[in-house]
Amino acid sequence: MDEAHTRLRDAITELHGALRAAAWDDLEQAARLTQEARQACDEWLASVEAPTAT
């Protein structure tokens, strides 16, 4: 598994746990984790869409 995929998996796992445990007063943390997960997703997507060196 490549590094970008690992970061994506970890971000999604952390976000999932936070959302399950979040109360209304934790929405700021949930928003931050959502942004981190989106960034990890964007990085992973860029890594799989990147042209391979030949």
C-alpha positions in Angstrom: 0.0 0.0 0.0 1.5 3.4 -0.9 1.9 6.3 1.5 -1.0 8.4 0.0 -3.4 5.5 0.4 -2.3 4.9 3.9 -2.8 8.5 4.8 -6.3 8.4 3.2 -7.3 5.3 5.1 -6.0 6.8 8.4 -7.8 10.1 7.8 -11.1 8.3 7.0 -10.8 6.1 10.0 -10.1 9.1 12.3 -13.0 11.0 10.8 -15.4 8.1 11.1 -14.6 7.7 14.8 -14.9 11.4 15.5 -18.2 11.7 13.7 -19.6 8.7 15.6 -18.6 10.2 18.9 -19.3 13.8 18.1 -21.9 15.9 19.9 -23.1 19.2 18.5 -20.4 21.1 20.3 -17.7 19.0 18.5 -18.8 20.2 15.0 -15.6 22.3 14.6 -13.4 19.2 15.2 -15.6 17.2 12.7 -15.2 20.0 10.1 -11.4 20.0 10.6 -11.2 16.2 10.3 -13.5 16.4 7.2 -11.1 18.8 5.6 -8.1 16.6 6.5 -9.8 13.6 5.0 -10.6 15.5 1.9 -7.0 16.7 1.5 -5.8 13.1 2.0 -8.3 11.9 -0.6 -7.1 14.6 -3.1 -3.5 13.6 -2.5 -4.4 9.9 -3.0 -6.4 10.7 -6.2 -3.5 12.7 -7.6 -1.1 9.8 -6.9 -3.2 7.3 -8.7 -3.9 9.7 -11.6 -0.3 10.7 -12.0 1.4 9.5 -15.1 3.8 6.6 -14.5 7.4 7.0 -15.4 8.5 4.8 -18.3 
